[in-house]
Amino acid sequence: MSFDKKIAVLTSGGDAPGMNAAIRAVVRKGIYHDLKVYGVYHGFEGLINGEIQEMQLGSVADIVHRGGTILKTARCPEMYEEAGQKKAAQQLLDKGINALVVIGGDGSFRGALALAKNGIRVFGIPGTIDNDITGTDLTIGFDTAVNTVVEAVSKIRDTATSHERAFIVEVMGRNCGAIALRSGLAIGAESILLPEVPFDLQEISDKLLRGFRRGKNHSIIIVAEGAGNIWEIAEKLKEYSGFDNRVTILGHIQRGGSPSAFDSFLGALMGGKAIEVFLEGKSEVMISFSNNDVIAKPLKTAFEPKEPFNYKLYDLASELAI
């Protein structure tokens, strides 16, 4: 069987709900078009170690509702080195495969571009809960992560109301506050602290005081992990306002769980599109969700400067939390 009839798929970096839907779409649409589709286990590390298995229709049965990735994932320092990149490419070529779908974030896409320099056709599917990939409006996993935060905070709010306290909730987002902003607006947080926007804890404390004076008996403050040390923030807010508060760190709960209907839908669309562009003979392509459509863009788009921060959304959240 020729090179143009074989393609592999792997997941890399942090897992994201909806990755399995994308894997399933790559495998089943590929088989539908008479391709041999191979799964690479444990990301680039597994690729270097030759963990490559042919996938069948049954290999991806009953996985769309499962979080995580059935192909597993792992960090791979060796992929930063030229020798590791050449070895990874050769593992594919030795099996007659010269095309690879990489599902992950920008670090994963850098690995894909390194493989392209070694004779592999590559296709990137953006899968990360942080929604921080340039060139796509949404990434696989973001919608689920936001819904997970909203569900968790709705439960925290019950306790906050009962005990008449301020709760400070840390969500994921080291360099990007997308989860914090979207979930904070959705749940009506009193304040949202983001790495992209400077904030004044005295002003936030003053807002808490104004709320309590008009009869509000609880508050929710959402903090992206990259905005600062949450324990120091909590201590300062207590010092400035005089109100007791509690800290909740949601952590990796945001990565897990069944994908939302939208993330399963998006994964299916992006996986299917990856096979389409493979059949068209293209390479170094990123699958993008743009203007409510799934399209192909140059993979290098992912490394262009980040799009401007959405201050309109941030300002709206502040106005509604007056």
N, C-alpha and C positions, 0 to 999 in steps of 0.2 A: 504493500500500500504506500502511495506517495506521501510526501510531506504535507501536501495541501489537503489531505484527508485526516490529519491528526491534529488534535489540540489538547492542551492540558489546562488545568485550573488549580489555583492555590489561594489560600487566605493568609494574610500576613498582618502583623501588628496586633493592636487590641481588637478583640472580638466585638461584633456589633449585631444586635438582633436584625434579622433580615438577610444575613449572609447566606444562610442555608437556602433561602428562596432563590438567591442569585445562582448558587451552585447548581441547584435543581434545574433552573432554566438553561444554564450553559450545557449541562449534560443531556437533558432531554431534547432541546432544540438541536443540539449537535447530532445526536443519534437520529433524529427525524430526518436530518439532511445527509444521512449516510456517513457521518464522521465517526472516527474512533476518538472517544473523549477519555482523558486520563486525569485522575485526581492526584495531587501532590500533597502529602500529609506533612504537617508541622512546618508549613511555610517554607521560606528559603532555606532554613536549616535542613528540612526534610528533602528539599530539592538537591542540595549539595550531597546529602547522604544517599540519594537514589531512592527515596520512599515514594515511588510512582506506581500507581495501580490503575489498570483500565477500569472505567466505570460502566455499569450497566443501568438499564432503566430502574431495576430494583435497588440499585445502590443509593438512590435518592428518594425512595418511596417514604412517605409519611414524615417528611422533615420540615415542611414549610412552617409548621407551628412551633418548631423548636428554636430556642435561642442559641447563642454561641455559634460554633461552626463544626460540622461533622468532620471537616478536614483537619481540624486542630490548627493551632498557631504557635509560633515561638519566635523569640528574638534571635537574631543571627548576626553577630559581629563580623563573621567571616565574609559576609556579603559586602562589607565596606572595603574589602581588599580585592585587588585585581585577580589574584589567584583564585579566590573564592568565587568570583563572578564567572571566570572561565570554566571552573569545575561545574558550577550550576548549569551553565549553558550546555556543556558537553554531556551532562547526564540526560538532558532532553534529546540532544542530537543523536546520542547512541541508541535511543529508542525510536529513531525516525520521526521525532517531534520537533518542529521548529516554530511553534506558536503557543503562547501562554497567556491565559487570563489571570490577572492579579487583582484580587479583591482586598482593598485595604486603604490606608491613608497615604499622605505624601511621602513618608519614609518608604512605604512599600512601592510606590511609583518610582522612586529613585532607583530601587533595586531592579524594577522592570526596565528602566532606561539603560541600566548597566548591561542587562541581558541583550537588549537590542543591539548594543555595540558588538555583541559576540554572536550575531547571526540568528537571534530569536525574534520572531514577530510578537509584539506585546500589545495587550489591551487592558487598560485599567478601569476597574469599577470602584468608585469611591464608597468605601464602607468604613465609617467612623461615627461614633455618637457625637463627636464634637462639632460636626458640620463646619469644618474649617478648611475645606478644599476649594481653592480658587477655580472658577469656571463652571461650578454647578450650584444651583440654588439649594439643593438638599442632598445629603449623603444618607446611605443606608444606615439605619440605627438611630438617627437623631430623633425622629418622631416618637419612637418607643421610649427613648431615654426621657424625653420631656414628659410623656404621659406617666412614666414611672415616678418622676419627681412630683407631678401634680397629685397622683394618688397617695404618695407618702405624706405630702404636706397636708392633704385634707384630713389625714388621721392625726397628724401632729397638731393641727388647728383645734381639734376636739379637746386635747389635753391643755393647749394654751388657753382656751376659753375657760375650761374648768378651774384652772389654777391662776387665771388672770396674770399671765406672764408674757414676756416677749420671748419668742423662739427664734434662734439664729440657725439657719439651715445651710450647710455647705454642700454644694453640688459640684460635679466635675467641670473642668474647664480651666486648665493651667494657663494657656495663652489666649483662649477664646471664650468669651462669656455667653455664647449662643444659648446653651442650655439654661443658664441662669436667667437670661433676659426673657426667653420665650415662656419658660415655666413661671417666672415671677409675674409676668403680665397675665398669664392664664389664671393664676390663683389669687391675684389681687394683693401681692406682697406690698407691705408698707414702704420697703426700701429694697433696692437691688444693687449689689456691689459687684462691679465687673473690673477685670484687668484693663479694659480699654478706656475707662472713664475715671478720672480722679474723683475722690469723694471726701467729705468732711464729716467725721464722726460726731462732731458737736452739732452740726446741722441735722444729722440723722437722729440724734438724741432729742433735739428740740422738736422734731416732727413727732417722735414718740410721745413726748410730754403733751403736745397739742392734742393728740388723739385721745390720750387718757383723760385730759381735762374736759373733753366733750362727751365723755362716757364710754369710750372704747376700752374694753377690758383685756384685750390681747393684741399682739402684733406678730407678724411674720416678716423676717428679714432674710432674703436669699443672698448668699455669698458664693460667687464662683471661686474655686480653690486658688486661682491665680491672683485674686484681688488682695490677698494678705493672710496673715496668720489668724485663723478664726478665733482662737482663744484670746489673743491680744485684742482683737476687735470686740469680743464679748466683754472683756474686762473694762475696756475704755467706755463702752456704751453704758455699763453699769455705773461706772464712776461719774460720767456726765449726767446721766438721767436719774440715778438713784433707784432705778427699777431692777428687780431681780430678772435674770434671763437664763435660758438654757440653750445649750449647743447640741445640734444633731448633725452628724456627718454621714451623708447617705452612701458615699463610697461606691463600691463595685456593684451594689444593688442596681445601679443605673445601667450597667452593661447587660445584665441577665434578664431572664424571662422571655416569654413568647413575644415575637414581634407584633407590633400593631398591624392592623389590616393594611395601612398605608405602606409600612416598611416591607411587608410581604409582597405587596403589589409592585413597589418600586424595585425590589430585588428581582422579581420576575421580568419586569420591563428591561432592566439594565442587563441582566444575563442574556436575555433573548437578543438584545441589540448587539452585544459583544459577538455573538455568532454571526449575525448579519454582516457586520463590518469585516469579520474574518473571511466570510465567503466572498466579499467584494474585493479581497486581495489587499486590504489596507494593513497598516501597522502603526505602532506608536500612537495609539488612539486612547482617549479617555471617554468613557460613556458619561454623559452629562444630563442632568435634569434641569432644563432651562425653559422658562416661559411655558411651563406645564406640558413639556414634551421631552422625550428622551432622544438625544442627538449625539453624534460623534464629534469630538473636538481633538485637536492635537494634544497628546499627553503632556507636552511641555507647558500647556496652559495651567496645569496644577501648580506650577512653580512661579507663576507671575505674581506681582505684588497683590496682596490681599485687597479685596474690594473694601471701599470705605465703610466704616462702622455705621450701623443703622441708628443714627441719633433720633430719627423721627419715632421709631419704636420705643427707644429709651425715654424720650420726652413724654410720650403718651403714657407710659407706665408711671412716670413721676406725677403727671397731671391727674391721673385717676386715683393716685394714692394721697392726694392732698389732705 
